[in-house]
Amino acid sequence: MHLSEITHPNQLHGLSIRQLQQIARQIRDKHLQTVAATGGHLGPGLGVVELTLGLYQTLDLDRDKVIWDVGHQAYPHKLITGRYSNFHTLRQKDGIAGYLKRSESRFDHFGAGHASTSISAALGMALARDAKGEKFKVVAIIGDGALTGGMALEAINHAGHLPKTNLLVVLNDNEMSISPNVGAIPRYLNKMRLSGPVQFFKDSFEEQFKQIPFVGESLSPELGRIKEGMKRLAVPKVGAVFEELGFTYMGPVDGHNLEELIATFQQAHQITGPVLVHVATIKGKGYEIAEQDQVGYHAQSPFNLTTGKAIPSSKPKPPAYSKVFAHTLVKLAEQNPKIIGITAAMATGTGLDKLQAKLPNQYIDVGIAEQHAVTLAAGLAAEGMRPVAAIYSTFLQRAYDQIIHDVCIQNLPVFFCMDRAGIVGADGPTHQGMYDIAYLRCIPNMVLMAPKDEAELQRMVVTGVNHTTGPIAMRFPRGNGYGVPLMEEGWEPLEIGKAEILRHGDDLLILGYGTMVHPAMQVAEILSEHGIETTVINARFAKPLDTELIFPLAQKIGRVVTLEEGCVMGGFGSAVAEALLDADIVVPIKRIGVPDVLVEHAEPNQSKAELGLTSPQIAEKVLQAFFNQQKSAVM
């Protein structure tokens, strides 16, 4: 059977080990060819091919539920659930999503973009099953990196308290999240990986005991207690923690041995209550380059399969915002030992790997634990340190209570640096940084800022580090800057809450925030061709607003437009509208940003065009809203 013929995972049933191994090779080939062409996550999926095939051999996927933790490890799952023919569209507009998506397939039982959620969701499904009197298996597959997330541990704690609720947790242990794992739990799992399997000890012991003449059968009532006692002597070296939490522990199992996987899963399904199967895998398995560089090949832009090298751009690109941020922070940290960079398992993504390499004592990786990262930063700030919490916008959402309760209520000077703010592209709705302006703006004591370009980002890094009277947050986008000149040192901080005028005009006032400042200037150029002269302000701060600058101009000009790359509901435009209303300045205002929709995966420029956020589209909206001009030649 060829992989292209598999449209339902139940077609795996009855295949021999040799046939499954052939399917495994085909999955890896298709996976590699696709990601090399389109870009995407590479190492996670390559590491779980046999795990997926072995598990699905033991399930009826017309009934049973499989919950994957973080869908980027589920590419093999997608390939055997009817998406082979469309897999070449991976992460492209209107194509296959890079994560699990309930609306994409009936086999995607739970959407997964953020880590550590699978056990909670699976337990919820298992409890619903039992409440309805139904019979089906529920499996959660979680990586060892995701196990560092507090939510996963909370779910394990709950599940272990339900000895009659059948739930299988598969721990995919490859010693990695994106970067190498940190902390006591991964260290404990590593010890477990080095220990021999013990689960089958119970059964072999029982069979051997029964062979003792005149003894084996007569001790049957006591046999259960004896073998449990013997098991307890063996388990402490491997699965004691999980056993004490109420799980039956099995493993470690070779995650690339199909026979061993199938046998283990078959036995796991026979056990009542929560079961944890510990599977040891190799991230990037089957592609030697990815196996050797598991961090670099967690995800890749399009690359040459033979060499593993990224396909070079046709023209040089300016430096990425994350690199400018990291370089500036390292320079400042060299001069100030109180600066501590904090990441939640995203050292390379945030650029803090540069700080780790240069100043390891001023760098902390907490694992996939954003809530802990924020409160840790609060503790550091309370003791006079200058914590810089570098967390993607989409992931900082996970620590909202800690931001309010532990940082803002106590008015502690934590500097939040939110990478991937705005439209991020191929990762889709789970990773779009749409909401940080809205969810942070409403919290007392918080200062919000966003740079118009990479040079202003440098100044804002200095501003954030120097701001010691309370919390401050800076958002910046994924991708490259504009190529403006950068400085190596001597950056001047910005005055908190002060904007700047970039262009003067009497017909329209445009307030741009962050990434929308350059489009605002382009819109002004287009409008000037229609005889409309525009004042353009780089707001710099969404909170506090520069009302001393904005109010007189709004009253004088009488037409206001706000531009932002974030949700328009409750965002920067709302801040401006509220401020004008509270000051009894009643002027027409047009708020332009991301409407109340989920932004699907696509190239950022494609998403912006679909949302009406290109400069010509914005100019068209302005003409129609304020100048009674019909659709024109604005292109």
Buried (B, 14 or more C-beta within 10 A) or exposed (E): EEBEEBEEBBBBEEBEBEEBBBBBEBBBBBBBEBBBBBBBBBBBBBBBBBBBBBBBBBBEBEEBBBBBBBBBBBBBBBBBBBBBEEBBBBBBBEBBBBBBBEEBBEBBBBBBBBBBBBBBBBBBBBBEBBEEEEEBBBBBBBBBBBBBBBBBBEBBEBBBEBEEBBBBBBBBBBBBBBBBBBBEBBEBBBEBBEBEBBBEBBEEBBEEBEEEEEEBEEEEEEBEEEBEEBBEEBBEEBBBBBBEBBBBBBBBBBBBBBEBBBBBBEBBBEBEBBBBBBBBBBBBBBBEBBBEEBBBBBBBEEBEBEEBEEEEEEEEEBBBBBBBBBBBBBBBBBEEEEBBBBBBBBBBBBBBBBBBEBBEEBBBBBBBBBBBBBBBBBEBBBEEBBBBBBBBBBBBBBBBEBBBEBBBEBEBBBBBBBBBBBBBBBBBBBBBBBBBBBBBBEBEBBBBBBBBBBBBBBBBBBBBBBBEEBBBBBBBBBBBBEEEEBEEEEBEBBEBBEBBEBBEBEBBBBBBBBBBBBBBBBBBEBBBEBEBBBBBBBBBBBBEBBBEBBBEBBBEBBBBBBBBBBBBBBBBBBBBBEBBEEEEBEBEBBBBBBEEEEBBBBBBEBBBBBBBBBBBBBBBBBBBBBBEBEEBEBE
